[in-house]
Amino acid sequence: MLKEVSPNASSLVMSMRSIGYSFNNAIADIIDNSITAEADLIKIQCLWNGEVPTIEIEDNGKGMSENELIEAMRPGSKSPLSSRSNDDLGRFGLGLKTASFSQCKKLIVKTFQDKLINEASWDLDIVQEQNKWFLDLENSKENTTNLKTGTIIRWEKIDTLSNKNKEDAEETFNSMVSNLGKHIGITFHRYINGDKRKINFIVNGIKCEAFDPFFKEKSTPLPIELIKNQLISCEIRGFTLPNKNKCTEKEWDYFAGEEGYLANQGFYLYRNGRLISNPTWFGLERKSPKRKLCRVRIDINNKSDLLWQLDVKKSSAVPPPVVKRRLKKILRSLLSPAERNFNNQARRLSNRELNPIWERAIKDRGITYQINRNHPLIKDCLEKLDESLYENFQKIFFLIDNGLPSEGIYADYSDDKNINEIEKSDLDYLIKLSSEMINLLSQKEDFDRERAKMSLRTDEPFKKYWEFIEEKI
């Protein structure tokens, strides 16, 4: 015997509120619907209103009829197994409801189509009180507004800030709104810059700027790899970002992103041009400083969502076995250019500098760094010492060589911090030292003054400031 057992409305709605959306992911899920509705302008208004915040997402898409609105408001309005148009960014037919309910208790949808305005709302207080899915549906009325077609989503009773005091709640709200523009800028950057259909996004009157994590103007693109069969269509392309010395300081800091180069290496998964997941190596590699300039774009369509295990929030996915095997096979070719750049930087001490302060040597147990006793200034100093002071200096050198804080340097370098930047107040001393070094090198038989300059300009710490030094000596 079959018996229908309907879910308890008040319990189910609380479960729907706890799926785990962040504020940014919730807004992005609403935006997906606007893009599917063919909008090319999406405006988001976030107002604090004292202690009664509201959010409105307005688009100029094709809008909905009354029947379409009712279906859109229905939880689970479309099966993930149903066929979708190629541009559809939806997934389970839950996004509008679950994304909204995760942030607020009242969802109002007003839509414009065929010279009519249709409006409906969910109030979760009523759903819990009545234990029924009572949708408040307004009668259709004539559209006398300037918005001929489109939809406005409005969130009221935003209770996600209710556990904070007034000052903290307002500060948190303003911080969330500030970060929202950045999230839209990277999640939908291919729509903003016109790689896909051109769409403008505006948050509280400010136009969102695209953040392309691949820095295509100066990065080195790798050949495209395709994975295609009856079930999967997948395009993979790696990018090796430029070294710090190949771009301006502003560019370097900008493309690091807030998390930095170390965190932002890896695969970037896009579904129909929309960024799905934070950068990850999908467990195939660990994030490492020597790979930090490697970013790989993966493009999929909406036909293989089940195979990719795309979640309800559209914020994470798992590559199917056939894709993961291919990624593992080509991973070395994707990583190699970035690793070569990293290794070349390390080799510059021995390959490019004629008089390095530090010597780098490869030994059986690893790599060692030690002060170069043959550096002209150090050698000149040691030769003037008596035997006792000479021995003391050798002890000091030994302590410095073996006390190098390599782990701290590694950690700072991984975080893209500036290491041993010379203060402006020390530049005059550096110029004086440069002049002394040139005079000292010029005394060697095979060195004239110009060759001494050429040698010095490849040494640290002179190399970084050479243009400034050269003007003064």
LUMLUM-832009 format. One record per residue (C-alpha): residue in one letter; x, y, z. Coordinates in steps of 0.1 Angstrom, whole numbers, padded with zeros to 4 digits, always signed. Layout:
# residues N
aXYZ/...
# end
This chain:
# residues 473
m+0000+0000+0000/l+0013+0034-0009/k+0007+0063+0015/e+0016+0099+0008/v+0036+0113+0037/s+0040+0151+0032/p+0070+0168+0049/n+0063+0189+0079/a+0064+0225+0066/s+0077+0242+0097/s+0105+0216+0101/l+0115+0215+0065/v+0117+0253+0061/m+0142+0254+0090/s+0163+0227+0073/m+0162+0247+0041/r+0176+0276+0061/s+0206+0256+0073/i+0221+0244+0040/g+0252+0265+0047/y+0250+0295+0023/s+0273+0324+0029/f+0259+0359+0022/n+0280+0361-0010/n+0270+0327-0022/a+0233+0335-0015/i+0234+0366-0036/a+0253+0348-0064/d+0226+0322-0065/i+0200+0349-0071/i+0221+0365-0098/d+0222+0331-0116/n+0185+0334-0121/s+0188+0369-0135/i+0214+0357-0160/t+0192+0328-0170/a+0164+0354-0175/e+0187+0371-0201/a+0193+0402-0180/d+0222+0425-0190/l+0218+0449-0160/i+0217+0436-0124/k+0214+0461-0095/i+0218+0452-0059/q+0207+0476-0032/c+0217+0468+0004/l+0202+0492+0030/w+0207+0491+0068/n+0175+0511+0076/g+0184+0515+0113/e+0180+0480+0127/v+0158+0468+0098/p+0181+0459+0069/t+0168+0451+0035/i+0183+0437+0003/e+0169+0441-0032/i+0182+0424-0064/e+0168+0440-0095/d+0173+0428-0131/n+0160+0438-0165/g+0155+0402-0177/k+0124+0388-0194/g+0103+0387-0162/m+0077+0361-0154/s+0040+0355-0159/e+0018+0347-0129/n+0021+0309-0135/e+0058+0312-0139/l+0061+0331-0107/i+0042+0305-0088/e+0065+0278-0101/a+0096+0299-0093/m+0084+0302-0057/r+0077+0265-0054/p+0105+0247-0034/g+0121+0223-0058/s+0105+0239-0089/k+0127+0220-0114/s+0144+0186-0112/p+0182+0186-0116/l+0176+0158-0141/s+0154+0180-0164/s+0170+0193-0196/r+0181+0230-0194/s+0191+0255-0220/n+0228+0260-0225/d+0228+0293-0207/d+0208+0282-0177/l+0228+0286-0145/g+0202+0269-0123/r+0206+0235-0107/f+0179+0220-0084/g+0151+0246-0087/l+0159+0255-0051/g+0182+0284-0054/l+0158+0313-0051/k+0142+0299-0020/t+0172+0283-0002/a+0195+0312-0009/s+0169+0337+0003/f+0157+0317+0033/s+0193+0313+0044/q+0195+0350+0050/c+0160+0362+0056/k+0125+0352+0068/k+0105+0371+0042/l+0111+0368+0005/i+0092+0391-0019/v+0093+0387-0057/k+0079+0413-0080/t+0081+0406-0117/f+0072+0426-0148/q+0061+0411-0181/d+0035+0418-0208/k+0025+0452-0192/l+0016+0434-0160/i+0031+0433-0125/n+0030+0400-0107/e+0040+0397-0070/a+0043+0369-0045/s+0059+0364-0011/w+0070+0338+0014/d+0068+0347+0051/l+0085+0320+0071/d+0069+0332+0103/i+0035+0323+0087/v+0048+0290+0074/q+0060+0280+0109/e+0029+0292+0126/q+0004+0275+0102/n+0027+0246+0094/k+0015+0250+0058/w+0032+0263+0026/f+0009+0294+0023/l+0022+0316-0005/d+0009+0352-0005/l+0000+0359-0041/e-0010+0394-0051/n-0035+0399-0080/s-0018+0410-0112/k-0019+0447-0119/e-0011+0471-0147/n+0026+0480-0150/t+0030+0518-0149/t+0067+0518-0139/n+0097+0524-0160/l+0108+0488-0157/k+0090+0472-0187/t+0104+0437-0181/g+0124+0423-0153/t+0123+0410-0117/i+0129+0425-0082/i+0139+0401-0054/r+0135+0417-0019/w+0147+0403+0014/e+0131+0414+0046/k+0133+0401+0082/i+0170+0395+0077/d+0177+0377+0110/t+0212+0364+0104/l+0225+0395+0123/s+0201+0391+0152/n+0226+0376+0176/k+0249+0407+0174/n+0244+0440+0192/k+0234+0470+0171/e+0269+0484+0166/d+0284+0450+0157/a+0254+0441+0135/e+0257+0473+0114/e+0295+0469+0111/t+0291+0433+0100/f+0264+0443+0075/n+0285+0471+0060/s+0315+0447+0058/m+0295+0421+0040/v+0282+0446+0015/s+0317+0459+0009/n+0330+0424+0001/l+0300+0416-0021/g+0312+0437-0050/k+0346+0419-0049/h+0329+0385-0048/i+0307+0394-0078/g+0338+0408-0096/i+0355+0374-0096/t+0325+0350-0097/f+0310+0367-0127/h+0342+0383-0142/r+0337+0367-0176/y+0303+0382-0179/i+0315+0416-0167/n+0344+0418-0192/g+0323+0404-0220/d+0340+0370-0225/k+0304+0357-0221/r+0273+0378-0226/k+0281+0413-0214/i+0264+0421-0181/n+0267+0451-0158/f+0265+0446-0121/i+0259+0475-0097/v+0261+0473-0058/n+0247+0503-0039/g+0253+0525-0069/i+0289+0513-0076/k+0297+0494-0107/c+0314+0460-0101/e+0348+0456-0118/a+0359+0423-0132/f+0387+0405-0114/d+0403+0381-0139/p+0426+0358-0118/f+0446+0347-0148/f+0461+0382-0156/k+0460+0373-0193/e+0477+0406-0203/k+0510+0394-0189/s+0506+0357-0181/t+0518+0329-0203/p+0489+0307-0215/l+0494+0270-0220/p+0478+0249-0248/i+0441+0240-0243/e+0433+0205-0233/l+0399+0190-0241/i+0380+0161-0224/k+0349+0152-0244/n+0326+0122-0246/q+0289+0116-0246/l+0285+0126-0210/i+0312+0152-0204/s+0325+0183-0221/c+0355+0199-0203/e+0381+0224-0215/i+0413+0230-0195/r+0438+0258-0199/g+0467+0267-0176/f+0482+0301-0171/t+0516+0309-0157/l+0515+0343-0140/p+0544+0367-0144/n+0572+0369-0117/k+0572+0399-0095/n+0600+0416-0115/k+0579+0413-0147/c+0550+0435-0135/t+0544+0467-0115/e+0541+0465-0077/k+0504+0475-0081/e+0498+0447-0106/w+0516+0422-0083/d+0496+0431-0053/y+0463+0433-0072/f+0465+0398-0088/a+0477+0382-0056/g+0441+0386-0044/e+0432+0390-0007/e+0443+0355+0001/g+0477+0358-0017/y+0494+0338-0044/l+0500+0307-0023/a+0462+0303-0016/n+0451+0313-0051/q+0470+0287-0071/g+0452+0257-0085/f+0422+0248-0106/y+0394+0274-0111/l+0362+0256-0121/y+0337+0275-0142/r+0302+0263-0151/n+0288+0282-0181/g+0313+0309-0175/r+0304+0313-0138/l+0331+0306-0112/i+0320+0277-0090/s+0348+0268-0065/n+0377+0284-0047/p+0410+0275-0063/t+0420+0239-0054/w+0442+0211-0067/f+0414+0186-0061/g+0438+0166-0039/l+0462+0159-0068/e+0489+0182-0054/r+0495+0203-0024/k+0497+0241-0025/s+0534+0251-0026/p+0553+0284-0031/k+0570+0270-0062/r+0536+0265-0078/k+0520+0297-0066/l+0521+0313-0101/c+0501+0285-0117/r+0464+0289-0122/v+0443+0266-0143/r+0409+0273-0158/i+0384+0244-0162/d+0353+0251-0182/i+0322+0228-0180/n+0286+0232-0191/n+0254+0224-0172/k+0249+0189-0187/s+0272+0170-0164/d+0263+0184-0130/l+0256+0150-0115/l+0289+0137-0126/w+0307+0167-0111/q+0286+0163-0078/l+0277+0200-0080/d+0262+0210-0046/v+0230+0230-0041/k+0249+0262-0034/k+0269+0258-0066/s+0300+0266-0046/s+0318+0232-0047/a+0322+0202-0071/v+0342+0170-0074/p+0358+0161-0108/p+0345+0128-0122/p+0370+0099-0123/v+0376+0103-0161/v+0385+0140-0156/k+0406+0134-0125/r+0427+0108-0143/r+0433+0132-0172/l+0441+0160-0148/k+0466+0138-0131/k+0482+0129-0164/i+0486+0165-0176/l+0494+0181-0142/r+0531+0181-0147/s+0529+0200-0179/l+0506+0226-0162/l+0529+0230-0132/s+0563+0229-0149/p+0565+0265-0162/a+0557+0280-0128/e+0581+0256-0110/r+0609+0265-0135/n+0604+0302-0128/f+0606+0296-0091/n+0638+0275-0094/n+0654+0300-0117/q+0650+0327-0091/a+0668+0304-0066/r+0696+0298-0090/r+0703+0334-0097/l+0727+0336-0067/s+0751+0313-0084/n+0743+0318-0121/r+0740+0356-0125/e+0759+0374-0097/l+0797+0377-0099/n+0801+0387-0062/p+0772+0374-0042/i+0771+0380-0004/w+0755+0345+0000/e+0768+0313-0016/r+0743+0286-0025/a+0756+0250-0027/i+0739+0217-0033/k+0751+0190-0010/d+0741+0154-0003/r+0718+0163+0026/g+0702+0193+0007/i+0710+0229+0000/t+0731+0252+0021/y+0736+0290+0022/q+0767+0306+0036/i+0784+0339+0036/n+0808+0342+0007/r+0843+0347+0024/n+0856+0357-0011/h+0833+0387-0014/p+0856+0416-0021/l+0846+0437+0009/i+0846+0407+0033/k+0879+0394+0019/d+0895+0429+0023/c+0883+0431+0058/l+0895+0396+0068/e+0930+0403+0054/k+0934+0433+0077/l+0926+0413+0109/d+0951+0398+0133/e+0949+0361+0139/s+0927+0364+0171/l+0901+0387+0154/y+0902+0365+0123/e+0893+0334+0144/n+0865+0354+0161/f+0851+0364+0127/q+0852+0329+0115/k+0831+0318+0145/i+0806+0346+0138/f+0804+0335+0102/f+0798+0299+0113/l+0769+0310+0136/i+0753+0331+0108/d+0757+0303+0082/n+0741+0277+0105/g+0716+0300+0121/l+0699+0311+0090/p+0661+0313+0098/s+0652+0294+0067/e+0617+0284+0079/g+0608+0320+0087/i+0622+0332+0053/y+0602+0305+0035/a+0570+0314+0053/d+0574+0351+0046/y+0583+0344+0009/s+0553+0322+0006/d+0531+0350+0019/d+0546+0373-0008/k+0560+0397+0019/n+0587+0421+0010/i+0619+0408+0026/n+0649+0430+0036/e+0635+0461+0019/i+0660+0490+0025/e+0645+0520+0043/k+0647+0553+0026/s+0669+0566+0054/d+0695+0540+0045/l+0698+0548+0008/d+0725+0573+0013/y+0746+0547+0032/l+0739+0522+0003/i+0752+0548-0022/k+0784+0554-0001/l+0789+0516+0001/s+0784+0513-0036/s+0812+0538-0043/e+0836+0520-0020/m+0828+0487-0036/i+0835+0500-0071/n+0868+0515-0059/l+0877+0482-0043/l+0869+0461-0073/s+0887+0486-0097/q+0919+0478-0079/k+0918+0442-0092/e+0940+0435-0123/d+0912+0424-0146/f+0887+0450-0135/d+0883+0486-0147/r+0857+0510-0132/e+0830+0501-0158/r+0834+0464-0153/a+0832+0470-0115/k+0799+0488-0120/m+0786+0459-0141/s+0795+0435-0114/l+0779+0455-0087/r+0746+0460-0105/t+0740+0422-0104/d+0746+0420-0066/e+0722+0423-0038/p+0714+0447-0022/f+0726+0470-0050/k+0707+0453-0079/k+0672+0463-0067/y+0681+0500-0063/w+0706+0503-0091/e+0688+0530-0112/f+0688+0552-0081/i+0724+0544-0072/e+0737+0549-0108/e+0725+0585-0107/k+0745+0593-0076/i+0779+0577-0083/
# end
